[in-house]
Amino acid sequence: MSRELLARVLAYYRDLGFQDIYRRMPERAAMEEENPALPPIELPGLAPADDALDRIREDIGDCKRCRLHEGRRNIVFGAGNPRAKIVFVGEGPGEEEDLQGIPFVGRAGQLLTAMIENTAKKEGIPLLRDDVYIANVVKCRPPKNRAPEPDEMEICGQFLFRQLEVLKPKAICVLGGTAMRALLGGKEGVTRMRGQWCKWRDIPVMVTYHPSYLLRAYNTGPKREAWEDLKKLFHFVYD
């Protein structure tokens, strides 16, 4: 088995929640018969022990690991405070993000900024967009803003997971169904999961709507719900 394939297999089991792996060798099997309480072999980490955001960006390089690179202008790595207590995770870059190389700068991004800053201000919390960190599941714009395919999410997700491990926020806010499934798995819809606390590798996760969904004029109910989700998120982190 190649090193790359082994890493992907281990990542798969780690995301399922396995923290340890047992390797049953002949000599170990004999020892276990004598001492069944032997500790398991620790699952090796998939990221460098001294990982950092700069190192992750360097490892991405001029990425051509999946088909998304074919139409992109810029890799949209992520932006914000590297010591942020909250990380927002979206689906993928849109046209404006692809042009600027910065996440959430188009219409949906402007709404997200307003949601963050206006909600925080109303709740008496001194929080601006620059105080949080924002990233996406995939770093390149999908053609015509389609949803990322599972293999694209798997390939690019390893870098998002490393970012989250380095940032170690107090909470993560996933925006929309694609980001929710990337971090939490499952087949539930955002409508059912929003406003609830979940966990990704022991980090609390709040699920809410993607700002692009809230831009639709008829979604007045979800807009109110999204603001309530952010209020809950902010008070959990800053109170």
Sine and cosine of phi, psi and omega as CSV:
sin_phi,cos_phi,sin_psi,cos_psi,sin_omega,cos_omega
0.00,0.00,0.75,-0.66,-0.02,-1.00
-0.94,0.33,0.33,-0.94,0.00,-1.00
-0.88,0.47,-0.64,0.77,-0.02,-1.00
-0.91,0.42,-0.69,0.72,0.00,-1.00
-0.91,0.41,-0.66,0.75,0.03,-1.00
-0.87,0.49,-0.67,0.74,0.00,-1.00
-0.88,0.47,-0.63,0.77,-0.01,-1.00
-0.93,0.36,-0.62,0.79,0.04,-1.00
-0.90,0.43,-0.71,0.71,0.01,-1.00
-0.90,0.44,-0.63,0.77,0.03,-1.00
-0.89,0.46,-0.63,0.78,0.02,-1.00
-0.86,0.51,-0.75,0.66,-0.03,-1.00
-0.94,0.34,-0.55,0.84,0.02,-1.00
-0.91,0.41,-0.65,0.76,0.02,-1.00
-0.94,0.35,-0.35,0.94,0.10,-1.00
-0.98,0.21,-0.18,0.98,0.04,-1.00
0.93,-0.38,-0.03,1.00,0.01,-1.00
-0.97,0.23,0.78,-0.63,0.02,-1.00
-0.96,-0.28,-0.32,0.95,-0.03,-1.00
-0.77,-0.64,0.42,-0.91,0.05,-1.00
-0.74,-0.68,0.68,-0.74,0.01,-1.00
-0.98,-0.18,0.76,-0.65,0.06,-1.00
-0.89,-0.46,0.96,-0.28,-0.12,-0.99
-1.00,-0.05,0.98,-0.21,0.04,-1.00
-0.98,-0.20,0.38,-0.92,-0.05,-1.00
-0.79,0.61,-0.74,0.67,-0.04,-1.00
-0.93,0.36,-0.55,0.84,0.02,-1.00
-0.95,0.32,-0.60,0.80,0.01,-1.00
-0.86,0.51,-0.66,0.75,0.02,-1.00
-0.90,0.43,-0.63,0.78,0.02,-1.00
-0.91,0.41,-0.60,0.80,-0.03,-1.00
-0.91,0.40,-0.53,0.85,0.04,-1.00
-0.90,0.44,-0.56,0.83,0.01,-1.00
-0.99,0.13,-0.55,0.83,-0.04,-1.00
-0.67,-0.74,1.00,0.07,-0.07,-1.00
-0.93,0.37,-0.13,0.99,-0.04,-1.00
-1.00,-0.07,0.27,0.96,0.01,-1.00
-0.86,0.51,0.67,-0.74,-0.02,-1.00
-0.94,0.34,0.45,-0.89,0.03,-1.00
-0.95,0.30,0.35,-0.93,0.12,-0.99
-0.97,0.25,0.75,-0.66,-0.03,-1.00
-0.93,0.36,0.62,-0.78,0.06,-1.00
-0.94,0.35,0.84,-0.54,-0.05,-1.00
-0.92,0.40,0.58,-0.81,0.04,-1.00
-0.93,0.37,0.57,-0.82,-0.01,-1.00
-1.00,-0.05,-0.24,0.97,0.03,-1.00
-0.95,-0.31,0.44,-0.90,0.04,-1.00
-0.85,0.53,0.55,-0.83,-0.03,-1.00
-0.88,0.47,-0.52,0.85,-0.02,-1.00
-0.97,-0.24,0.62,0.78,-0.09,-1.00
-0.88,0.47,0.48,-0.88,0.01,-1.00
-0.44,-0.90,0.33,-0.94,-0.03,-1.00
-0.86,0.51,-0.67,0.74,0.01,-1.00
-0.88,0.47,-0.62,0.79,-0.01,-1.00
-0.93,0.37,-0.64,0.77,0.03,-1.00
-0.89,0.45,-0.70,0.72,0.02,-1.00
-0.89,0.46,-0.63,0.78,0.03,-1.00
-0.91,0.43,-0.64,0.77,0.01,-1.00
-0.92,0.40,-0.54,0.84,0.06,-1.00
-0.90,0.43,-0.68,0.73,0.03,-1.00
0.85,0.53,-0.56,-0.83,0.09,-1.00
-1.00,-0.02,0.94,0.35,-0.26,-0.97
-0.84,0.54,0.76,-0.65,0.09,-1.00
-0.72,-0.70,0.55,0.84,-0.08,-1.00
-0.97,0.26,-0.35,0.93,0.03,-1.00
-0.64,-0.77,0.05,-1.00,-0.12,-0.99
-0.94,0.35,-0.26,0.96,-0.07,-1.00
-0.91,0.42,-0.36,0.93,-0.02,-1.00
-0.93,0.37,-0.34,0.94,-0.15,-0.99
-0.90,0.44,-0.54,0.84,-0.05,-1.00
-0.93,-0.38,0.08,1.00,-0.10,-0.99
-0.99,0.15,0.39,-0.92,0.19,-0.98
-0.98,-0.20,-0.69,0.73,-0.04,-1.00
-0.68,-0.73,0.53,-0.85,0.21,-0.98
-0.98,0.18,0.78,-0.62,-0.02,-1.00
-0.98,-0.22,1.00,-0.07,-0.16,-0.99
-0.96,0.29,-0.76,0.65,-0.10,-0.99
0.49,-0.87,0.30,-0.95,-0.04,-1.00
-0.42,-0.91,0.46,-0.89,0.06,-1.00
0.73,-0.69,-0.28,-0.96,-0.05,-1.00
-0.99,0.17,0.87,-0.50,0.00,-1.00
-0.92,0.38,-0.15,0.99,0.07,-1.00
-0.92,-0.38,0.42,0.91,-0.05,-1.00
-0.89,0.45,0.58,-0.82,0.08,-1.00
-1.00,0.05,-0.29,0.96,0.01,-1.00
-0.78,-0.62,0.71,-0.71,0.12,-0.99
-0.88,-0.47,0.79,-0.62,0.10,-0.99
-0.99,-0.14,0.73,-0.68,-0.02,-1.00
-0.85,-0.53,0.85,-0.53,0.04,-1.00
-0.95,-0.30,-0.23,-0.97,-0.10,-1.00
-1.00,0.10,-0.87,0.49,-0.05,-1.00
-0.13,-0.99,0.23,-0.97,-0.02,-1.00
-0.92,0.38,0.53,-0.85,0.17,-0.99
-0.98,-0.19,-0.26,-0.97,-0.08,-1.00
-0.89,0.46,-0.74,0.68,-0.05,-1.00
-0.92,0.38,-0.61,0.79,0.04,-1.00
-0.91,0.43,-0.62,0.78,0.03,-1.00
-0.90,0.44,-0.59,0.81,0.01,-1.00
-0.94,0.33,-0.67,0.74,-0.11,-0.99
-1.00,-0.06,-0.34,0.94,-0.05,-1.00
0.97,0.26,0.35,0.94,-0.03,-1.00
-0.80,-0.60,0.70,-0.72,-0.01,-1.00
-0.96,0.29,0.56,-0.83,0.14,-0.99
0.81,0.59,0.88,0.47,0.08,-1.00
-0.87,-0.49,-0.12,0.99,0.07,-1.00
-0.99,0.14,-0.38,-0.92,-0.03,-1.00
-0.87,0.49,-0.68,0.73,0.03,-1.00
-0.90,0.43,-0.60,0.80,0.02,-1.00
-0.93,0.38,-0.62,0.79,0.05,-1.00
-0.91,0.42,-0.61,0.80,0.06,-1.00
-0.92,0.39,-0.66,0.75,0.03,-1.00
-0.87,0.50,-0.68,0.73,0.04,-1.00
-0.86,0.51,-0.71,0.71,0.02,-1.00
-0.90,0.44,-0.65,0.76,0.02,-1.00
-0.88,0.48,-0.71,0.70,-0.02,-1.00
-0.89,0.45,-0.81,0.59,-0.16,-0.99
-0.97,0.26,-0.64,0.77,-0.01,-1.00
-0.94,0.33,-0.66,0.75,0.03,-1.00
-0.90,0.44,-0.70,0.71,0.00,-1.00
-0.88,0.47,-0.68,0.74,-0.02,-1.00
-0.89,0.45,-0.70,0.72,0.00,-1.00
-0.90,0.44,-0.49,0.87,0.00,-1.00
-1.00,-0.03,0.06,1.00,0.03,-1.00
0.95,0.30,0.48,0.88,-0.01,-1.00
-0.94,-0.34,0.85,-0.52,-0.03,-1.00
-0.97,0.24,1.00,0.07,-0.09,-1.00
-0.68,-0.74,0.79,-0.61,0.08,-1.00
-0.88,-0.47,0.22,-0.97,0.03,-1.00
-0.83,0.55,-0.61,0.79,-0.04,-1.00
-0.91,0.42,-0.25,0.97,-0.02,-1.00
-1.00,0.08,-0.23,0.97,-0.01,-1.00
-0.96,-0.29,0.09,-1.00,0.09,-1.00
-0.87,-0.49,0.64,-0.77,-0.05,-1.00
-0.79,-0.62,0.74,-0.67,0.02,-1.00
-0.56,-0.83,0.10,-0.99,0.02,-1.00
-0.80,-0.60,0.30,-0.95,0.05,-1.00
-0.90,0.44,-0.71,0.71,0.08,-1.00
-0.92,-0.40,0.50,-0.86,-0.12,-0.99
-0.99,-0.13,-0.14,0.99,0.01,-1.00
-0.87,-0.49,0.53,-0.85,-0.04,-1.00
-0.94,0.34,0.83,-0.55,0.12,-0.99
-0.92,0.38,0.56,-0.83,-0.01,-1.00
-0.82,0.57,0.75,-0.67,0.03,-1.00
0.83,0.56,0.46,0.89,0.04,-1.00
0.87,0.50,0.48,0.88,0.06,-1.00
-0.93,0.37,0.26,-0.96,0.07,-1.00
-0.94,0.35,0.59,-0.80,0.04,-1.00
-0.89,0.46,0.58,-0.81,0.07,-1.00
-0.97,0.22,0.39,-0.92,-0.03,-1.00
-0.82,0.58,-0.65,0.76,-0.02,-1.00
-0.93,0.36,-0.55,0.84,0.05,-1.00
-0.92,0.39,-0.65,0.76,0.03,-1.00
-0.91,0.40,-0.61,0.79,0.00,-1.00
-0.92,0.39,-0.70,0.71,-0.04,-1.00
-0.92,0.40,-0.73,0.68,-0.06,-1.00
-0.98,0.17,-0.44,0.90,-0.05,-1.00
-0.87,0.50,-0.49,0.87,0.00,-1.00
-0.86,0.50,-0.56,0.83,0.01,-1.00
-0.97,0.23,-0.61,0.79,0.10,-0.99
-0.88,0.47,-0.70,0.71,0.00,-1.00
-0.88,0.48,-0.64,0.77,0.05,-1.00
-0.90,0.43,-0.64,0.77,0.05,-1.00
-0.86,0.51,-0.72,0.70,-0.02,-1.00
-0.91,0.41,-0.61,0.79,0.03,-1.00
-0.91,0.42,-0.60,0.80,0.02,-1.00
-0.96,0.30,-0.70,0.71,-0.06,-1.00
-0.93,0.37,-0.59,0.81,-0.02,-1.00
0.73,0.69,0.85,0.53,-0.01,-1.00
-0.95,0.32,0.26,-0.97,0.08,-1.00
-0.97,0.26,-0.44,0.90,0.04,-1.00
-0.40,-0.92,0.42,-0.91,0.06,-1.00
-0.88,-0.48,0.65,-0.76,0.11,-0.99
-0.90,-0.43,0.90,-0.43,0.02,-1.00
-1.00,-0.08,0.73,-0.68,-0.10,-1.00
-0.96,-0.29,0.98,-0.22,0.07,-1.00
1.00,-0.05,0.15,-0.99,-0.13,-0.99
-0.93,0.37,-0.61,0.79,-0.03,-1.00
-0.89,0.45,-0.74,0.67,0.02,-1.00
-0.90,0.43,-0.62,0.78,0.01,-1.00
-0.88,0.48,-0.73,0.68,-0.02,-1.00
-0.93,0.36,-0.55,0.83,0.00,-1.00
-0.90,0.44,-0.61,0.79,-0.05,-1.00
-1.00,-0.07,-0.55,0.83,-0.15,-0.99
-0.93,-0.38,-0.25,0.97,-0.05,-1.00
0.94,0.35,-0.31,-0.95,0.03,-1.00
0.98,0.20,0.08,-1.00,-0.04,-1.00
-0.84,-0.55,0.18,0.98,0.00,-1.00
-0.93,0.36,0.45,-0.89,0.05,-1.00
-1.00,0.03,0.30,-0.95,-0.02,-1.00
-0.89,0.46,-0.62,0.79,-0.03,-1.00
-0.83,0.55,-0.62,0.79,0.00,-1.00
-0.98,0.18,-0.53,0.85,-0.12,-0.99
-1.00,-0.05,-0.35,0.94,-0.12,-0.99
-0.87,0.50,0.53,-0.85,0.02,-1.00
0.98,0.18,-0.06,1.00,-0.02,-1.00
-0.98,-0.19,0.49,-0.87,0.09,-1.00
-1.00,0.00,0.78,-0.63,0.12,-0.99
-0.83,-0.56,-0.18,-0.98,0.03,-1.00
-0.62,-0.78,0.62,-0.79,0.17,-0.98
-0.84,-0.54,0.93,-0.36,-0.01,-1.00
0.73,0.68,0.76,0.64,0.06,-1.00
0.96,0.29,0.07,1.00,0.08,-1.00
-0.99,-0.14,0.81,-0.59,0.03,-1.00
-0.86,0.50,0.66,-0.75,-0.02,-1.00
-0.81,-0.59,0.79,-0.61,0.11,-0.99
-0.97,-0.25,0.75,-0.66,0.01,-1.00
-0.98,-0.18,0.73,-0.68,0.11,-0.99
-0.52,-0.85,0.00,-1.00,-0.06,-1.00
-0.96,0.27,0.46,-0.89,0.12,-0.99
-0.97,0.26,0.65,-0.76,-0.01,-1.00
-0.84,0.54,-0.52,0.86,0.00,-1.00
-0.90,0.44,-0.52,0.85,0.06,-1.00
-0.93,0.36,-0.58,0.81,-0.03,-1.00
-0.97,0.25,-0.27,0.96,0.01,-1.00
-0.94,0.33,-0.33,0.94,0.02,-1.00
-0.94,0.35,0.77,-0.63,-0.18,-0.98
-0.86,0.52,-0.53,0.85,-0.10,-1.00
-0.99,0.14,-0.08,1.00,-0.07,-1.00
-1.00,-0.01,0.81,0.59,0.00,-1.00
-0.94,0.33,-0.60,0.80,0.03,-1.00
-0.89,0.46,-0.79,0.61,0.05,-1.00
-0.86,0.52,-0.51,0.86,0.04,-1.00
-0.89,0.46,-0.72,0.69,0.03,-1.00
-0.89,0.46,-0.64,0.76,0.00,-1.00
-0.91,0.42,-0.65,0.76,0.00,-1.00
-0.89,0.45,-0.64,0.77,0.04,-1.00
-0.90,0.43,-0.62,0.78,0.06,-1.00
-0.90,0.44,-0.62,0.78,0.03,-1.00
-0.88,0.48,-0.69,0.73,-0.01,-1.00
-0.93,0.37,-0.61,0.79,0.06,-1.00
-0.86,0.51,-0.71,0.70,0.02,-1.00
-0.89,0.46,-0.68,0.73,0.01,-1.00
-0.88,0.47,-0.76,0.65,-0.08,-1.00
-0.91,0.42,-0.66,0.75,-0.01,-1.00
-0.94,0.35,-0.56,0.83,0.06,-1.00
-0.89,0.46,-0.67,0.75,-0.09,-1.00
-0.99,0.17,-0.63,0.78,-0.20,-0.98
-0.96,-0.29,-0.23,0.97,0.03,-1.00
-0.98,0.20,0.00,0.00,0.00,0.00
